Amino acid sequence: MHKEVKTQAEFDEAVKSGKVLVDFWATWCGPCLMMGEKISGELEPAMPDLAVVKVNVDEAPELAAAFGIMSIPAIFCYKDGRKVAEFVGVTDTKEIEAAFG
């Protein structure tokens, strides 16, 4: 299940517990769309306890800037409120899965 967030408060609430993947992306970004398909087609079925949070950098530029997003797709992995990994670009879903331990 995907959740869109646009504010820091929404972000903080979304990542505070459990395994959360944050996907910084944009509609015009081909690699972002490819990564989105990999997340929903490969990663979510392999990790049913994973929450996916989407941050559209065009709709939430302040949030993207707050996290220093310079290139997309950018994937942040959170476990119980703590960032455990960060990936930039199209990434193998096995690498992302391994980051959650």
C-alpha distances in whole Angstrom, upper triangle without the diagonal:
4,7,10,13,17,19,20,19,16,15,18,16,12,14,16,15,14,12,11,11,12,13,16,16,18,18,22,21,21,21,17,16,17,15,12,13,14,11,9,12,13,12,8,11,13,11,9,10,8,6,6,9,10,14,16,19,21,20,20,23,24,21,21,25,25,23,25,23,26,24,21,19,19,16,16,16,16,17,18,18,20,20,21,20,20,20,22,22,20,20,20,17,19,20,17,16,20,20,18,21
4,7,10,13,16,17,17,13,13,15,14,11,13,16,15,14,13,10,10,10,10,12,13,15,15,19,18,19,18,15,14,16,14,10,12,13,10,9,13,14,12,10,13,15,13,12,12,10,7,5,6,7,10,12,16,18,16,16,19,21,18,18,22,21,20,22,20,23,21,18,16,16,14,14,14,15,17,18,17,19,18,20,19,19,19,19,19,18,19,19,17,19,20,17,17,20,19,18,21
4,6,10,12,14,14,10,10,13,11,8,11,14,14,14,14,11,10,9,10,12,13,15,16,19,19,20,20,16,16,18,16,13,15,17,13,13,16,18,16,13,17,18,16,15,14,12,8,6,5,6,9,11,14,16,14,14,17,18,15,16,20,19,18,21,19,22,21,18,16,16,14,14,15,15,16,17,16,18,18,20,20,19,19,20,21,20,21,22,19,22,22,19,19,22,21,19,23
4,7,10,12,12,9,9,13,12,10,12,15,17,17,16,13,12,10,10,10,11,12,13,17,17,19,19,15,15,18,16,13,16,18,15,14,18,20,18,16,20,21,19,18,18,15,11,9,6,5,6,8,11,13,10,10,14,15,12,13,17,17,16,19,17,20,19,16,15,15,14,14,16,16,18,19,17,19,18,21,20,19,19,19,20,20,21,23,21,24,23,20,21,24,22,21,25
4,6,8,9,6,6,10,10,8,11,14,16,17,16,13,12,10,10,10,12,13,15,18,18,21,20,16,17,20,18,16,19,20,17,17,21,22,20,19,22,24,21,21,19,16,13,10,7,6,6,8,10,12,9,8,11,12,9,11,14,14,14,16,15,18,19,16,16,15,14,14,15,15,18,18,16,18,17,20,19,18,19,19,20,21,22,24,22,25,24,21,22,25,22,21,25
4,7,9,7,7,11,12,11,13,16,19,20,19,16,15,12,12,11,12,13,15,18,18,21,21,17,19,22,20,18,21,23,20,21,24,25,23,22,26,27,25,24,23,20,16,14,10,9,6,8,9,10,7,5,9,9,7,9,12,12,13,15,14,17,18,16,16,16,16,15,18,17,20,20,18,19,19,22,21,19,20,20,21,23,24,26,25,28,27,23,25,27,25,24,28
4,5,5,6,9,10,11,13,14,18,20,20,16,16,13,14,13,15,16,18,21,21,24,24,20,22,25,23,21,24,25,22,23,27,28,25,24,28,29,26,26,24,21,17,16,12,12,9,11,11,13,10,7,10,8,6,10,12,10,12,15,15,18,19,18,19,17,17,16,18,17,20,19,16,18,18,21,21,20,21,21,23,25,26,28,27,29,28,24,26,28,25,24,28
4,5,5,6,9,10,11,12,16,18,18,15,16,13,15,13,16,18,21,23,23,26,25,21,23,26,23,22,25,26,23,24,28,28,25,24,28,28,26,25,23,20,17,16,12,13,11,13,13,15,13,10,11,9,6,10,11,9,10,13,14,18,19,19,19,17,17,15,16,15,18,17,14,15,15,19,19,18,20,21,23,25,25,28,26,29,27,23,25,27,24,23,26
4,5,5,6,9,10,11,14,17,18,15,17,14,17,16,19,21,23,26,26,28,27,24,26,28,25,23,27,27,24,25,29,29,26,25,28,29,26,25,22,20,17,16,13,14,13,16,16,18,15,12,14,12,10,13,15,12,14,17,18,21,23,22,22,20,19,17,18,16,18,16,13,16,16,20,21,20,23,24,26,27,27,30,28,30,28,25,26,28,25,23,27
4,6,5,6,9,10,13,15,16,13,14,12,14,14,17,18,21,24,23,26,25,21,23,25,23,20,24,24,21,21,25,26,23,21,25,26,23,22,20,17,14,13,10,11,10,13,15,16,14,11,14,13,10,13,15,14,14,18,18,21,22,20,20,18,17,15,16,15,16,15,13,16,16,19,20,20,21,22,24,25,25,27,25,28,27,23,24,26,23,22,25
4,5,5,6,9,12,14,14,11,11,9,11,12,15,17,20,22,22,24,23,19,21,23,20,18,22,22,19,20,24,24,21,20,23,24,21,21,18,15,12,11,8,10,9,12,13,16,14,11,13,12,9,11,13,11,11,15,15,18,19,18,17,15,14,12,13,11,14,13,10,13,12,16,16,16,18,19,21,22,22,24,22,25,23,20,21,23,20,19,22
4,5,6,6,10,13,13,11,13,11,14,15,18,21,23,26,25,28,26,23,24,26,23,21,25,25,21,22,26,26,22,21,25,25,22,21,18,16,13,13,11,13,13,16,17,19,17,14,16,14,11,14,15,12,12,16,17,21,22,20,20,17,16,13,13,11,12,11,8,11,12,15,17,17,19,21,23,25,24,26,24,26,24,21,22,23,20,18,22
4,6,6,8,11,13,11,13,12,15,17,19,22,24,27,27,29,27,24,25,27,24,22,25,25,21,22,25,25,22,20,24,24,21,20,17,15,12,13,11,13,14,17,18,21,18,16,18,17,14,16,18,16,16,20,20,24,24,23,22,19,17,15,15,12,13,11,9,12,14,17,19,19,21,23,25,26,26,27,25,26,25,22,22,24,21,19,22
4,6,8,9,10,8,10,9,12,14,17,19,21,25,24,26,24,21,22,23,20,18,21,21,17,18,22,22,18,17,20,21,17,16,14,12,8,9,7,10,11,15,17,19,17,15,18,17,14,15,18,16,15,19,18,22,22,20,19,17,15,12,12,10,11,10,9,12,13,15,16,17,19,21,22,23,22,24,21,23,22,18,19,21,18,16,20
4,6,7,8,6,8,8,12,14,17,20,23,26,24,26,24,21,22,23,20,18,21,21,17,18,22,21,18,16,20,20,16,16,13,11,9,9,8,12,12,16,18,21,19,17,19,18,14,15,18,15,14,17,17,21,21,20,18,16,13,10,9,6,8,7,5,8,9,12,13,14,17,19,21,22,21,22,19,21,20,16,16,18,15,13,17
4,7,9,9,12,12,16,18,21,24,26,29,28,30,28,24,26,27,23,22,25,24,20,22,25,24,20,19,22,22,18,18,14,13,11,13,12,15,16,20,21,24,22,19,22,20,16,18,20,17,16,20,20,24,25,23,22,19,16,13,12,8,8,6,4,8,10,13,15,17,20,22,25,25,24,25,22,23,22,19,19,20,17,15,17
4,7,8,11,13,17,19,22,25,28,31,29,30,28,25,26,27,23,22,24,23,20,20,23,22,19,17,20,19,15,15,11,11,10,12,13,16,18,22,23,26,25,22,24,23,20,21,23,21,19,23,23,26,26,25,23,20,17,14,12,8,7,4,5,9,11,13,15,17,20,23,25,25,24,24,21,22,21,18,17,18,16,13,15
4,6,10,12,16,19,22,25,27,30,28,29,27,24,25,25,22,20,22,21,17,18,21,19,16,14,16,16,12,12,8,8,8,11,12,16,18,22,24,27,25,23,26,25,21,22,25,22,20,24,23,27,26,24,22,20,16,14,10,8,6,5,8,10,11,12,14,17,19,22,24,24,21,21,18,19,18,15,14,15,14,10,12
4,7,10,13,16,19,23,25,27,25,26,23,21,22,22,18,17,19,17,14,15,18,16,12,11,14,13,9,10,7,5,6,9,11,14,17,20,22,25,24,22,24,24,20,20,23,21,19,22,21,24,23,21,19,17,13,11,7,6,5,7,9,10,10,10,12,14,16,19,20,20,18,18,15,15,15,11,10,12,10,7,10
4,6,10,13,16,19,21,24,22,23,21,18,19,19,16,14,17,16,12,13,16,15,12,11,14,14,11,11,9,6,5,6,7,10,13,16,18,21,20,19,21,21,17,17,20,18,16,19,18,21,20,18,16,14,10,8,6,5,6,8,8,10,9,10,11,12,14,16,18,18,16,17,14,15,15,11,11,13,11,9,13
4,6,10,12,16,18,21,19,19,17,14,15,16,12,11,14,13,9,11,14,13,10,10,14,13,11,12,11,7,6,5,6,8,11,14,16,19,19,17,19,19,16,15,18,17,14,17,15,18,17,14,12,10,7,6,5,6,9,11,11,11,10,10,10,10,11,13,14,14,13,14,11,13,13,9,10,12,10,9,13
4,6,10,13,16,18,16,18,16,12,14,15,12,11,14,14,11,13,16,16,13,13,17,17,14,16,14,10,9,6,5,6,7,11,12,15,15,13,15,15,12,11,15,14,11,14,12,15,14,12,10,8,6,5,6,8,11,13,12,12,10,12,11,9,10,12,13,14,13,15,14,16,15,11,13,15,13,13,16
4,6,10,12,15,12,14,12,9,11,12,9,8,12,12,9,12,15,15,13,13,17,17,16,17,16,13,11,7,6,5,6,8,10,13,13,12,14,15,12,11,14,15,12,14,11,13,12,9,7,6,5,7,9,11,15,17,16,16,13,14,12,10,10,10,11,11,12,14,13,16,15,12,14,17,15,15,19
4,7,11,13,11,13,11,8,11,13,10,10,14,14,13,15,18,18,16,17,20,21,19,21,20,16,14,11,9,6,5,6,6,10,11,10,10,12,10,7,11,12,10,11,8,10,9,6,6,5,6,8,11,14,17,19,17,17,14,16,14,11,10,9,10,12,13,16,16,19,17,15,17,20,17,18,22
4,7,9,7,10,9,5,8,11,9,9,12,13,12,14,17,18,17,17,21,22,21,22,22,18,16,12,11,7,6,5,6,8,10,10,11,14,12,9,13,15,13,13,10,11,9,6,5,7,9,12,15,17,20,23,21,21,18,19,17,14,12,11,10,11,13,16,16,20,19,16,19,22,20,21,24
4,6,5,9,9,7,8,11,11,10,13,15,15,16,19,20,20,20,23,25,24,25,25,21,19,15,13,10,8,5,6,6,9,10,11,14,13,11,14,16,15,15,12,12,11,8,8,10,13,15,18,21,24,26,24,24,22,23,21,18,16,14,13,14,16,19,19,23,22,20,23,25,24,24,28
4,6,8,10,8,7,11,12,11,13,16,16,16,18,20,20,20,23,25,25,25,26,23,20,17,15,11,11,8,9,9,10,13,14,17,17,15,18,20,19,19,16,16,14,11,11,14,16,18,21,23,27,29,27,27,25,26,24,21,19,17,15,15,18,21,21,24,24,22,24,27,26,27,30
4,6,9,8,8,11,13,13,15,17,18,18,20,22,22,23,26,27,27,28,29,26,24,20,18,15,14,10,11,10,12,15,15,19,18,16,18,21,20,20,16,15,13,11,11,14,17,20,23,26,29,31,30,30,27,28,25,22,19,17,14,15,18,21,22,25,25,23,26,29,27,29,32
4,6,5,6,9,10,11,13,14,15,17,18,20,20,21,24,25,25,26,27,24,22,18,17,14,13,11,11,11,14,15,15,19,18,15,17,20,19,18,14,13,10,8,8,12,14,18,20,23,27,29,28,27,24,25,22,19,16,13,11,11,15,18,19,22,22,20,23,25,24,26,29
4,5,5,6,9,10,11,13,14,16,16,18,19,20,22,24,24,26,27,24,23,19,19,16,16,14,14,15,17,19,19,22,21,18,21,23,21,21,17,16,13,10,9,13,15,19,21,25,28,30,29,29,26,26,23,20,16,14,11,10,14,16,17,21,20,19,22,25,24,26,29
4,5,5,6,9,10,10,12,14,15,16,16,18,21,21,22,24,25,21,21,17,17,15,15,14,14,16,18,19,19,22,20,17,20,22,20,19,15,14,11,8,7,10,12,16,18,22,25,28,27,26,23,23,19,16,13,10,7,6,10,12,14,17,17,16,19,21,21,22,25
4,5,5,6,9,10,10,12,14,15,15,16,19,20,20,22,22,19,18,14,14,11,11,10,11,13,15,16,16,19,17,15,18,20,17,17,13,14,10,7,5,8,10,14,16,19,22,25,24,24,21,21,18,15,12,10,8,7,10,13,14,17,17,15,18,20,20,21,24
4,5,5,6,9,10,11,12,14,14,15,18,19,20,21,22,19,18,14,14,12,13,12,13,14,16,17,18,22,20,17,21,23,21,21,17,17,14,10,9,12,13,16,18,21,24,27,26,26,23,23,21,18,15,14,11,10,12,14,14,18,18,17,19,22,21,22,26
4,5,5,6,9,10,10,12,13,15,16,18,19,20,22,19,19,15,16,14,15,15,16,18,19,21,21,24,22,20,23,25,22,22,18,18,15,11,9,12,13,17,18,21,24,27,27,26,23,23,20,17,14,13,10,7,10,11,12,15,16,15,17,20,20,21,24
4,5,5,6,9,10,10,10,12,15,15,16,18,19,16,15,12,13,12,13,13,15,17,19,19,20,22,20,18,21,22,19,20,16,17,13,10,7,10,9,13,14,18,20,23,23,22,19,19,16,14,11,10,8,6,7,9,9,13,13,11,14,17,16,18,20
4,5,5,6,8,10,10,11,13,15,15,16,17,14,13,10,11,9,12,12,14,16,17,18,19,22,19,17,21,22,20,20,17,18,15,12,9,11,10,13,15,17,20,23,22,22,20,20,18,16,13,13,11,9,11,12,11,15,15,13,15,18,18,18,21
4,5,5,6,8,9,10,12,14,15,16,18,15,15,12,14,13,15,15,18,19,20,21,23,25,23,21,25,26,23,24,21,22,18,15,12,14,14,17,17,20,22,25,25,25,23,22,20,18,16,16,14,11,12,12,11,14,16,14,15,19,19,19,22
4,6,5,5,7,9,10,11,13,14,17,14,15,12,14,14,17,17,19,21,22,23,24,26,24,22,25,26,23,24,21,21,18,15,12,14,12,15,15,18,20,23,24,23,21,20,18,16,14,14,12,9,9,8,7,11,12,11,12,15,16,17,19
4,6,6,5,6,9,10,10,12,13,10,11,9,11,11,14,15,18,20,21,21,23,24,21,20,23,24,21,22,19,21,18,15,12,12,10,13,12,15,17,20,20,20,18,17,16,15,13,14,13,10,10,10,7,10,12,9,10,14,14,14,17
4,6,6,5,7,10,10,11,13,11,11,9,12,12,15,16,19,21,21,22,24,26,23,22,26,26,23,25,22,24,21,17,15,16,14,16,15,17,19,21,22,23,21,20,19,18,17,18,16,14,13,13,10,13,15,13,13,17,17,17,19
4,6,7,7,9,11,12,15,13,14,13,15,15,19,20,22,24,25,25,27,29,26,25,29,29,26,28,25,26,23,19,17,18,16,18,18,20,21,24,25,25,23,22,21,20,18,19,17,14,14,12,10,13,15,14,13,17,18,18,20
4,6,6,6,9,11,14,12,14,13,16,17,20,21,23,26,26,26,28,30,27,25,29,29,26,27,24,26,23,19,17,17,15,17,16,18,19,22,24,24,22,20,18,18,17,18,17,13,12,10,7,9,12,11,10,13,15,15,17
4,6,5,6,9,11,9,11,10,13,15,18,20,22,25,25,25,26,28,24,23,27,26,23,25,22,24,21,18,16,16,13,14,12,15,16,19,20,20,18,17,15,16,14,16,16,13,11,10,6,8,10,8,7,11,12,12,14
4,5,5,6,8,7,8,8,12,14,17,19,22,25,24,24,26,28,24,23,27,27,24,26,24,26,23,20,17,17,14,15,13,15,15,18,19,20,19,18,17,17,17,19,18,16,14,13,10,11,14,11,10,13,14,13,15
4,6,6,9,9,12,12,16,17,21,23,26,28,28,28,30,31,28,27,31,31,28,30,27,29,27,23,20,21,18,19,17,18,18,20,22,23,22,21,20,21,20,22,21,18,17,15,11,12,15,13,11,15,16,15,16
4,6,9,9,12,13,17,19,22,24,27,29,29,29,31,32,29,28,31,30,27,29,27,29,26,23,21,20,17,18,15,17,17,19,21,21,20,19,18,19,19,21,21,18,16,13,9,9,12,11,8,11,14,12,13
4,5,5,9,11,14,17,20,23,25,28,28,27,29,30,26,26,29,28,25,27,25,28,26,23,20,19,16,16,13,14,13,15,18,18,18,16,16,18,18,20,21,19,16,14,11,11,13,11,8,11,12,10,11
4,6,8,11,14,17,21,23,26,29,28,27,30,30,27,27,30,29,27,29,27,30,28,25,22,21,18,18,15,15,14,16,18,20,19,19,19,20,21,23,23,21,19,18,14,14,17,14,11,14,15,13,14
4,7,10,13,16,20,23,25,28,27,26,28,29,25,25,28,27,25,27,26,29,27,25,22,21,17,16,13,13,11,12,15,16,17,16,17,19,20,23,24,22,20,19,15,16,17,14,12,14,14,11,13
4,6,10,13,16,19,22,25,24,23,25,25,22,22,25,24,21,24,22,25,24,21,18,17,13,13,10,10,10,11,13,14,14,14,14,16,17,19,20,19,17,16,13,14,15,11,10,13,12,10,12
4,7,10,13,16,19,22,20,19,22,22,19,19,22,21,19,22,21,24,22,20,17,16,13,12,10,10,10,11,12,14,14,15,15,16,17,19,20,19,18,18,15,16,17,13,12,16,14,12,15
4,7,10,13,16,18,17,16,19,20,16,16,20,19,17,20,18,21,19,16,14,13,10,10,10,10,12,14,14,15,14,15,14,14,15,16,17,16,15,16,13,16,16,12,13,16,15,13,17
4,7,10,13,15,14,13,16,16,13,13,17,16,14,17,15,18,17,15,13,12,10,10,10,10,13,14,13,15,14,15,15,14,15,16,17,17,17,18,16,19,18,14,15,18,16,15,19
4,6,9,12,11,10,13,14,12,11,15,15,14,16,14,16,15,12,11,10,10,10,12,13,16,18,16,17,16,17,16,15,15,15,15,15,16,18,16,20,19,16,17,20,18,18,22
4,6,9,8,7,9,11,8,8,12,12,11,13,11,14,13,11,10,10,10,11,13,14,18,19,17,18,16,18,17,15,15,14,15,16,17,20,19,22,21,18,20,22,20,20,24
4,5,5,6,8,11,9,8,12,14,13,14,11,13,13,10,10,11,12,14,17,18,21,23,21,21,19,21,20,17,16,15,15,16,18,21,20,24,23,20,22,25,23,23,27
4,6,5,5,8,8,6,9,11,11,11,9,10,10,9,10,10,12,14,17,19,22,24,21,22,19,21,19,16,16,14,15,17,19,22,22,25,24,21,24,26,23,24,28
4,6,6,9,10,9,11,14,14,14,12,13,13,11,13,14,16,18,21,22,26,27,25,25,23,25,23,20,19,17,17,19,22,25,25,28,27,24,27,29,27,28,31
4,6,9,9,9,12,14,15,16,14,15,16,14,15,15,17,18,21,22,25,26,23,25,23,25,24,21,21,19,20,21,23,26,26,29,28,25,27,30,28,28,31
4,6,5,6,9,10,11,13,11,14,15,14,14,14,15,16,19,19,23,23,20,21,20,23,22,19,19,18,19,21,23,26,25,28,27,24,26,28,26,26,30
4,5,5,6,9,10,10,9,11,13,13,14,14,16,16,20,21,24,25,22,22,20,23,22,19,19,17,19,21,23,26,26,29,27,25,27,29,26,27,31
4,5,5,6,9,10,10,12,15,15,16,15,17,17,20,20,23,24,20,21,19,22,21,19,20,19,21,23,25,28,28,30,28,25,28,30,27,27,30
4,5,5,7,9,9,12,14,14,14,13,14,13,16,16,20,20,17,17,16,19,18,16,17,17,19,21,22,25,24,27,25,22,25,26,23,23,27
4,5,5,6,5,8,10,10,11,10,12,12,15,16,20,21,18,18,16,18,17,14,15,13,15,18,19,23,22,25,23,20,23,25,22,22,26
4,5,5,6,8,11,12,14,12,15,14,18,18,22,23,20,19,17,20,18,16,16,15,17,20,22,25,25,28,25,23,26,27,24,25,28
4,6,8,11,14,15,16,13,15,13,16,16,20,20,17,16,15,18,17,15,17,16,19,22,23,26,26,28,25,23,25,26,23,23,27
4,6,9,11,12,13,10,11,10,13,14,17,18,15,14,12,15,13,11,13,13,16,19,19,22,22,24,21,19,22,23,19,20,23
4,6,9,11,13,10,12,12,15,17,20,22,18,17,14,17,15,12,13,12,15,18,19,22,23,25,22,20,23,24,21,22,25
4,6,7,9,7,10,11,14,16,20,22,19,18,15,17,14,11,11,9,12,15,16,20,20,23,20,18,22,23,20,21,24
4,7,9,9,12,13,17,19,23,25,23,21,18,19,17,13,12,9,11,15,16,20,21,24,21,20,23,24,22,24,27
4,6,7,10,13,16,19,23,25,23,22,18,19,16,12,10,7,8,11,13,17,19,21,19,18,21,22,20,22,25
3,5,8,11,15,18,21,24,22,21,18,19,15,12,10,6,6,9,11,15,16,19,17,16,19,21,19,21,24
4,6,10,13,16,20,22,21,20,17,17,14,11,8,6,5,7,9,13,13,17,15,13,17,19,17,19,22
4,7,10,13,17,19,18,17,13,14,11,7,6,4,6,9,9,13,13,16,14,12,15,17,14,16,19
4,7,10,13,16,15,14,11,11,8,6,5,6,8,9,9,11,11,13,11,9,12,14,11,12,16
4,7,10,13,11,10,7,8,6,4,6,9,12,13,12,14,13,15,12,9,12,13,10,11,14
4,7,10,10,8,6,6,5,6,8,12,14,14,13,14,12,13,11,8,9,10,7,7,11
4,6,6,5,4,6,7,9,12,15,18,18,16,17,15,16,14,11,12,12,9,8,11
4,5,5,6,7,9,12,15,18,21,21,19,19,17,17,15,12,12,12,10,7,9
4,6,8,10,13,15,18,22,24,24,22,23,20,20,19,16,15,16,13,10,12
4,7,9,12,14,17,20,23,24,22,23,21,21,20,17,17,17,14,12,15
4,6,9,12,15,18,21,22,21,22,20,20,18,15,16,16,12,11,13
4,6,8,11,14,18,19,17,19,17,18,15,13,14,14,10,10,12
4,7,11,14,17,18,16,16,15,15,12,10,11,10,7,7,9
4,7,10,13,15,12,13,13,13,10,8,10,10,6,8,11
4,7,10,12,10,13,13,14,11,9,12,12,9,11,14
4,7,8,7,10,11,12,9,8,12,12,10,13,15
4,7,7,11,13,15,12,11,15,16,14,16,19
4,6,10,12,14,12,12,16,17,16,18,21
4,7,9,12,11,11,14,16,15,18,20
4,6,9,7,7,11,12,12,14,17
4,5,5,7,9,10,11,14,15
4,5,5,6,9,10,11,13
4,5,5,6,9,10,11
4,5,5,6,9,10
4,5,5,7,9
4,5,6,7
4,5,5
4,5
4
